[in-house]
Each structure stands twice: as structure tokens, then as C-alpha cells.
Amino acid sequence: MSRKAVYAGSFDPITNSHLWMIEQGSRLFDELIVAIGQNPDKRYTFSLEERRRVLQASVEGLAGVTVDHFENRYLVEYARSQGAGYIVRAIRDTRDFEFERGMRHINQDLHPEITTVFLMPPRQIAEVSSSLVKGMVGPEGWQEVVQQYVPAPVFQLLKDWHGRS
């Protein structure tokens, strides 16, 4: 039986911390769906198509990894619709732990056959979030700083975005 998992996020944009999670998920599972969650109540910096494009380019070459998106659905419902038995989530700090623990229990109530797996990114990238990266764009020397925290396709997207601002 194949082991299929879903790793979801807004990926606005993808960071090296996200990429680490995807790489680990691709090693742990036969199939990993990286799903861009689209919340109609949330304002995104980058369009779904831009996020999908740089995410696809960033995971190119990782065996068993596919990119998809979903909207207006619970993650556990999306995972079930894809035939996934696992949801992969990141724990960066105690706030993540508290939130993810609650979500894990709710997901378990809805679909007990789907297991949530928690991974902890390495210390040097654990605190890197999409919001943090976007907040570092602009000041003098930003390119040297930001480049170390994002995959190359995202760095190009951020340079183009900064040029439009």
C-alpha cells in the first residue's frame, strides 16, 4: 500500500523552511502533495498562479512530489479527497505546537483514519516564514540577506515584486 501525504500552506512565498519540510516529506512518503491553501478571506501578496509557478520550480526533481491547490475546504477533507493517509505539519515554536495540537485533534475527530505527522525544521531555518522574508525586502543590502532564506525561483519573484513597488 502506498503512503500518501499532504503538506499544505499558503506559500506566499515558499521559503527554505517550507522546502526543508517538502524534502523531508518526499523522503518519508511515497507520494507528497504540496497543496496551496487558498483562503477567500485572506489577502495574498502573490497570486495563486505566481505561488504555484515558483513552488513547482522549487520542488522540481523531488521524487513523488506534486503541487496542487484547494480552497474553502478543511485540510483534512482535502487530504481525504486525495486518498492521503497523512497530513504533514511543521512545529517551529510553542505557538505552532499549541495551534497544531488543537487542529490535529479536530482532524482526528473528523477523519480518524488520517494521521498528522509533525516535523521540526532545523534551528537555522525554523523561524523563517513568508511574512518575515517579505518584511526583509527593500532596505539596502536586502538581496544578500533574503537570498539565503528562499529557493532561487522565489528570490527572482521577490526581485521582480520589489521592482514593481
N, C-alpha and C positions, 0 to 999 in steps of 0.2 A: 504494500500500500504506500502510495506517495505521500510525503509530508509537505503540505502546502500551508504557507503563512501569508499574512498581510501585515505590512508596515505602512502606516498612514500618517499623513501630516499635511500642513498647508504648503510647506516647502516654498516659502515666499521670501527669499530663495533657499535652495538647498545649501547646506554648509558641510564642512568636513566632518562635523559631528554626525549629521544625518548620513553622510556617505559611509562612515565607520559602521553605523548601525546596519546599513544595507549590505555592506561587505560581510559582516558577521552573520546576518540573516541568510545570505546566499550560501554560507558555509554550513549553517545548521539545518537548513531545509532544502528539499529537492526543488521546490518552487517558491519564489518570493514575489508577491505582487506589491509593488510600491504604489500606493494609492494616494492621489492628491485629493484631499477632502475639500470640498467647495461648500462653504457656509454662506447662504444668501444674506445673512445679517453682518458679515464681516467684510471690511474694506481691505483689499489686497493691493500691494504696491505693483505687482506684476500680474499680467493677465494669465488665465489658465493656460493658454497656448504657450506663452513665454516660459512659464514654470514647467510645463510638460516637456518643451523642447530642451531646456538646459538639464532637466532631470534625466531625460533619455540619453543625452550626450554624456552625462556624468557617470551613468551606470553601464555604458556600452562595454561589452566584453565580459560582464559578470554573468556567469552561467546560471540559468534558471530564473533570472530576474526579468520581470515585465513591469511596465508602467501603465497605470490606468487612473481613472478618477471617478469620484462619486459625489453626489450632492443630496442634501436633505434626507439623509438616512443615517441611522446609527451605524457605527463602525462594525459592531458585531453582526448586524443584519447584512451589511455588505460582505463581510467575511463569509458568512453562511451561504450567500448567493453565489459566491465564487468557489464553493466547495473547500474552503480553507478550514483546517482544524486548529489553527494557531493565529494569535494576534501578537505581534512584536511591539513592545513599547520601551521607551528609554526612561531611565531614572537618573537624573542629573544631581538632584539635591532632595532635601526633605520635603519641600513643597511638591515636587513631582511625585514623590513617594505617596504622600497623603492623597493627592488627586487620583493617581493611577490605581491605588489600592481601592478607593471607592468605585472607580469605573470598572475595575476587574470584578468586584462583587456584583455590580449591576449586570455586567455582561454574562457572568455566571448564572444569574437568575434568569436572564432571557434565553441563553443557549448554553446549557451546562456542558455540551459536547465540545465547545471551543475553549481552548486553553490560552491564557495570556502568559507570555514569556517576557520577563523583564531583563534588559541588558543595561550595563553601566558603561558609558563611554570612558576612555582614558582621561585622567585628570587634565592633561594639557588641552583637550578639546571639549571637555564636558560642559563648560559654561558658554560655549559658542552657540548662539542662537541666531535665527534670521534677523530678529529685531536688533540685536547687538551689532551684527555685521552692517546692516543698513545705516545704523546710527554712527558708524565709523567712517562712512563715505563723505568726503568733502574737504576736511581740513588738509592743510599742506602735508604731503607725505602719506596720505591715506592709502595710496595704491600699494606701497610696500607692506603696510600693516595688514590690510584686508586680504591681500593675495594669499597669505599663509593660512587663511581660515576657510577658503572656499575652493571648490573644483574650478579648473580653468574655464569651462563654459560659463560658469556663474560670474567669474571675475570679468569676463568680456561683457556680459549683460550689465553688470554694475557700472562699468566704464561708460557704456552707451547710455544708461539711465542717468548717470551724473552729467553727461554731456547734454542731455535733453532738459535738465533742470535749469 
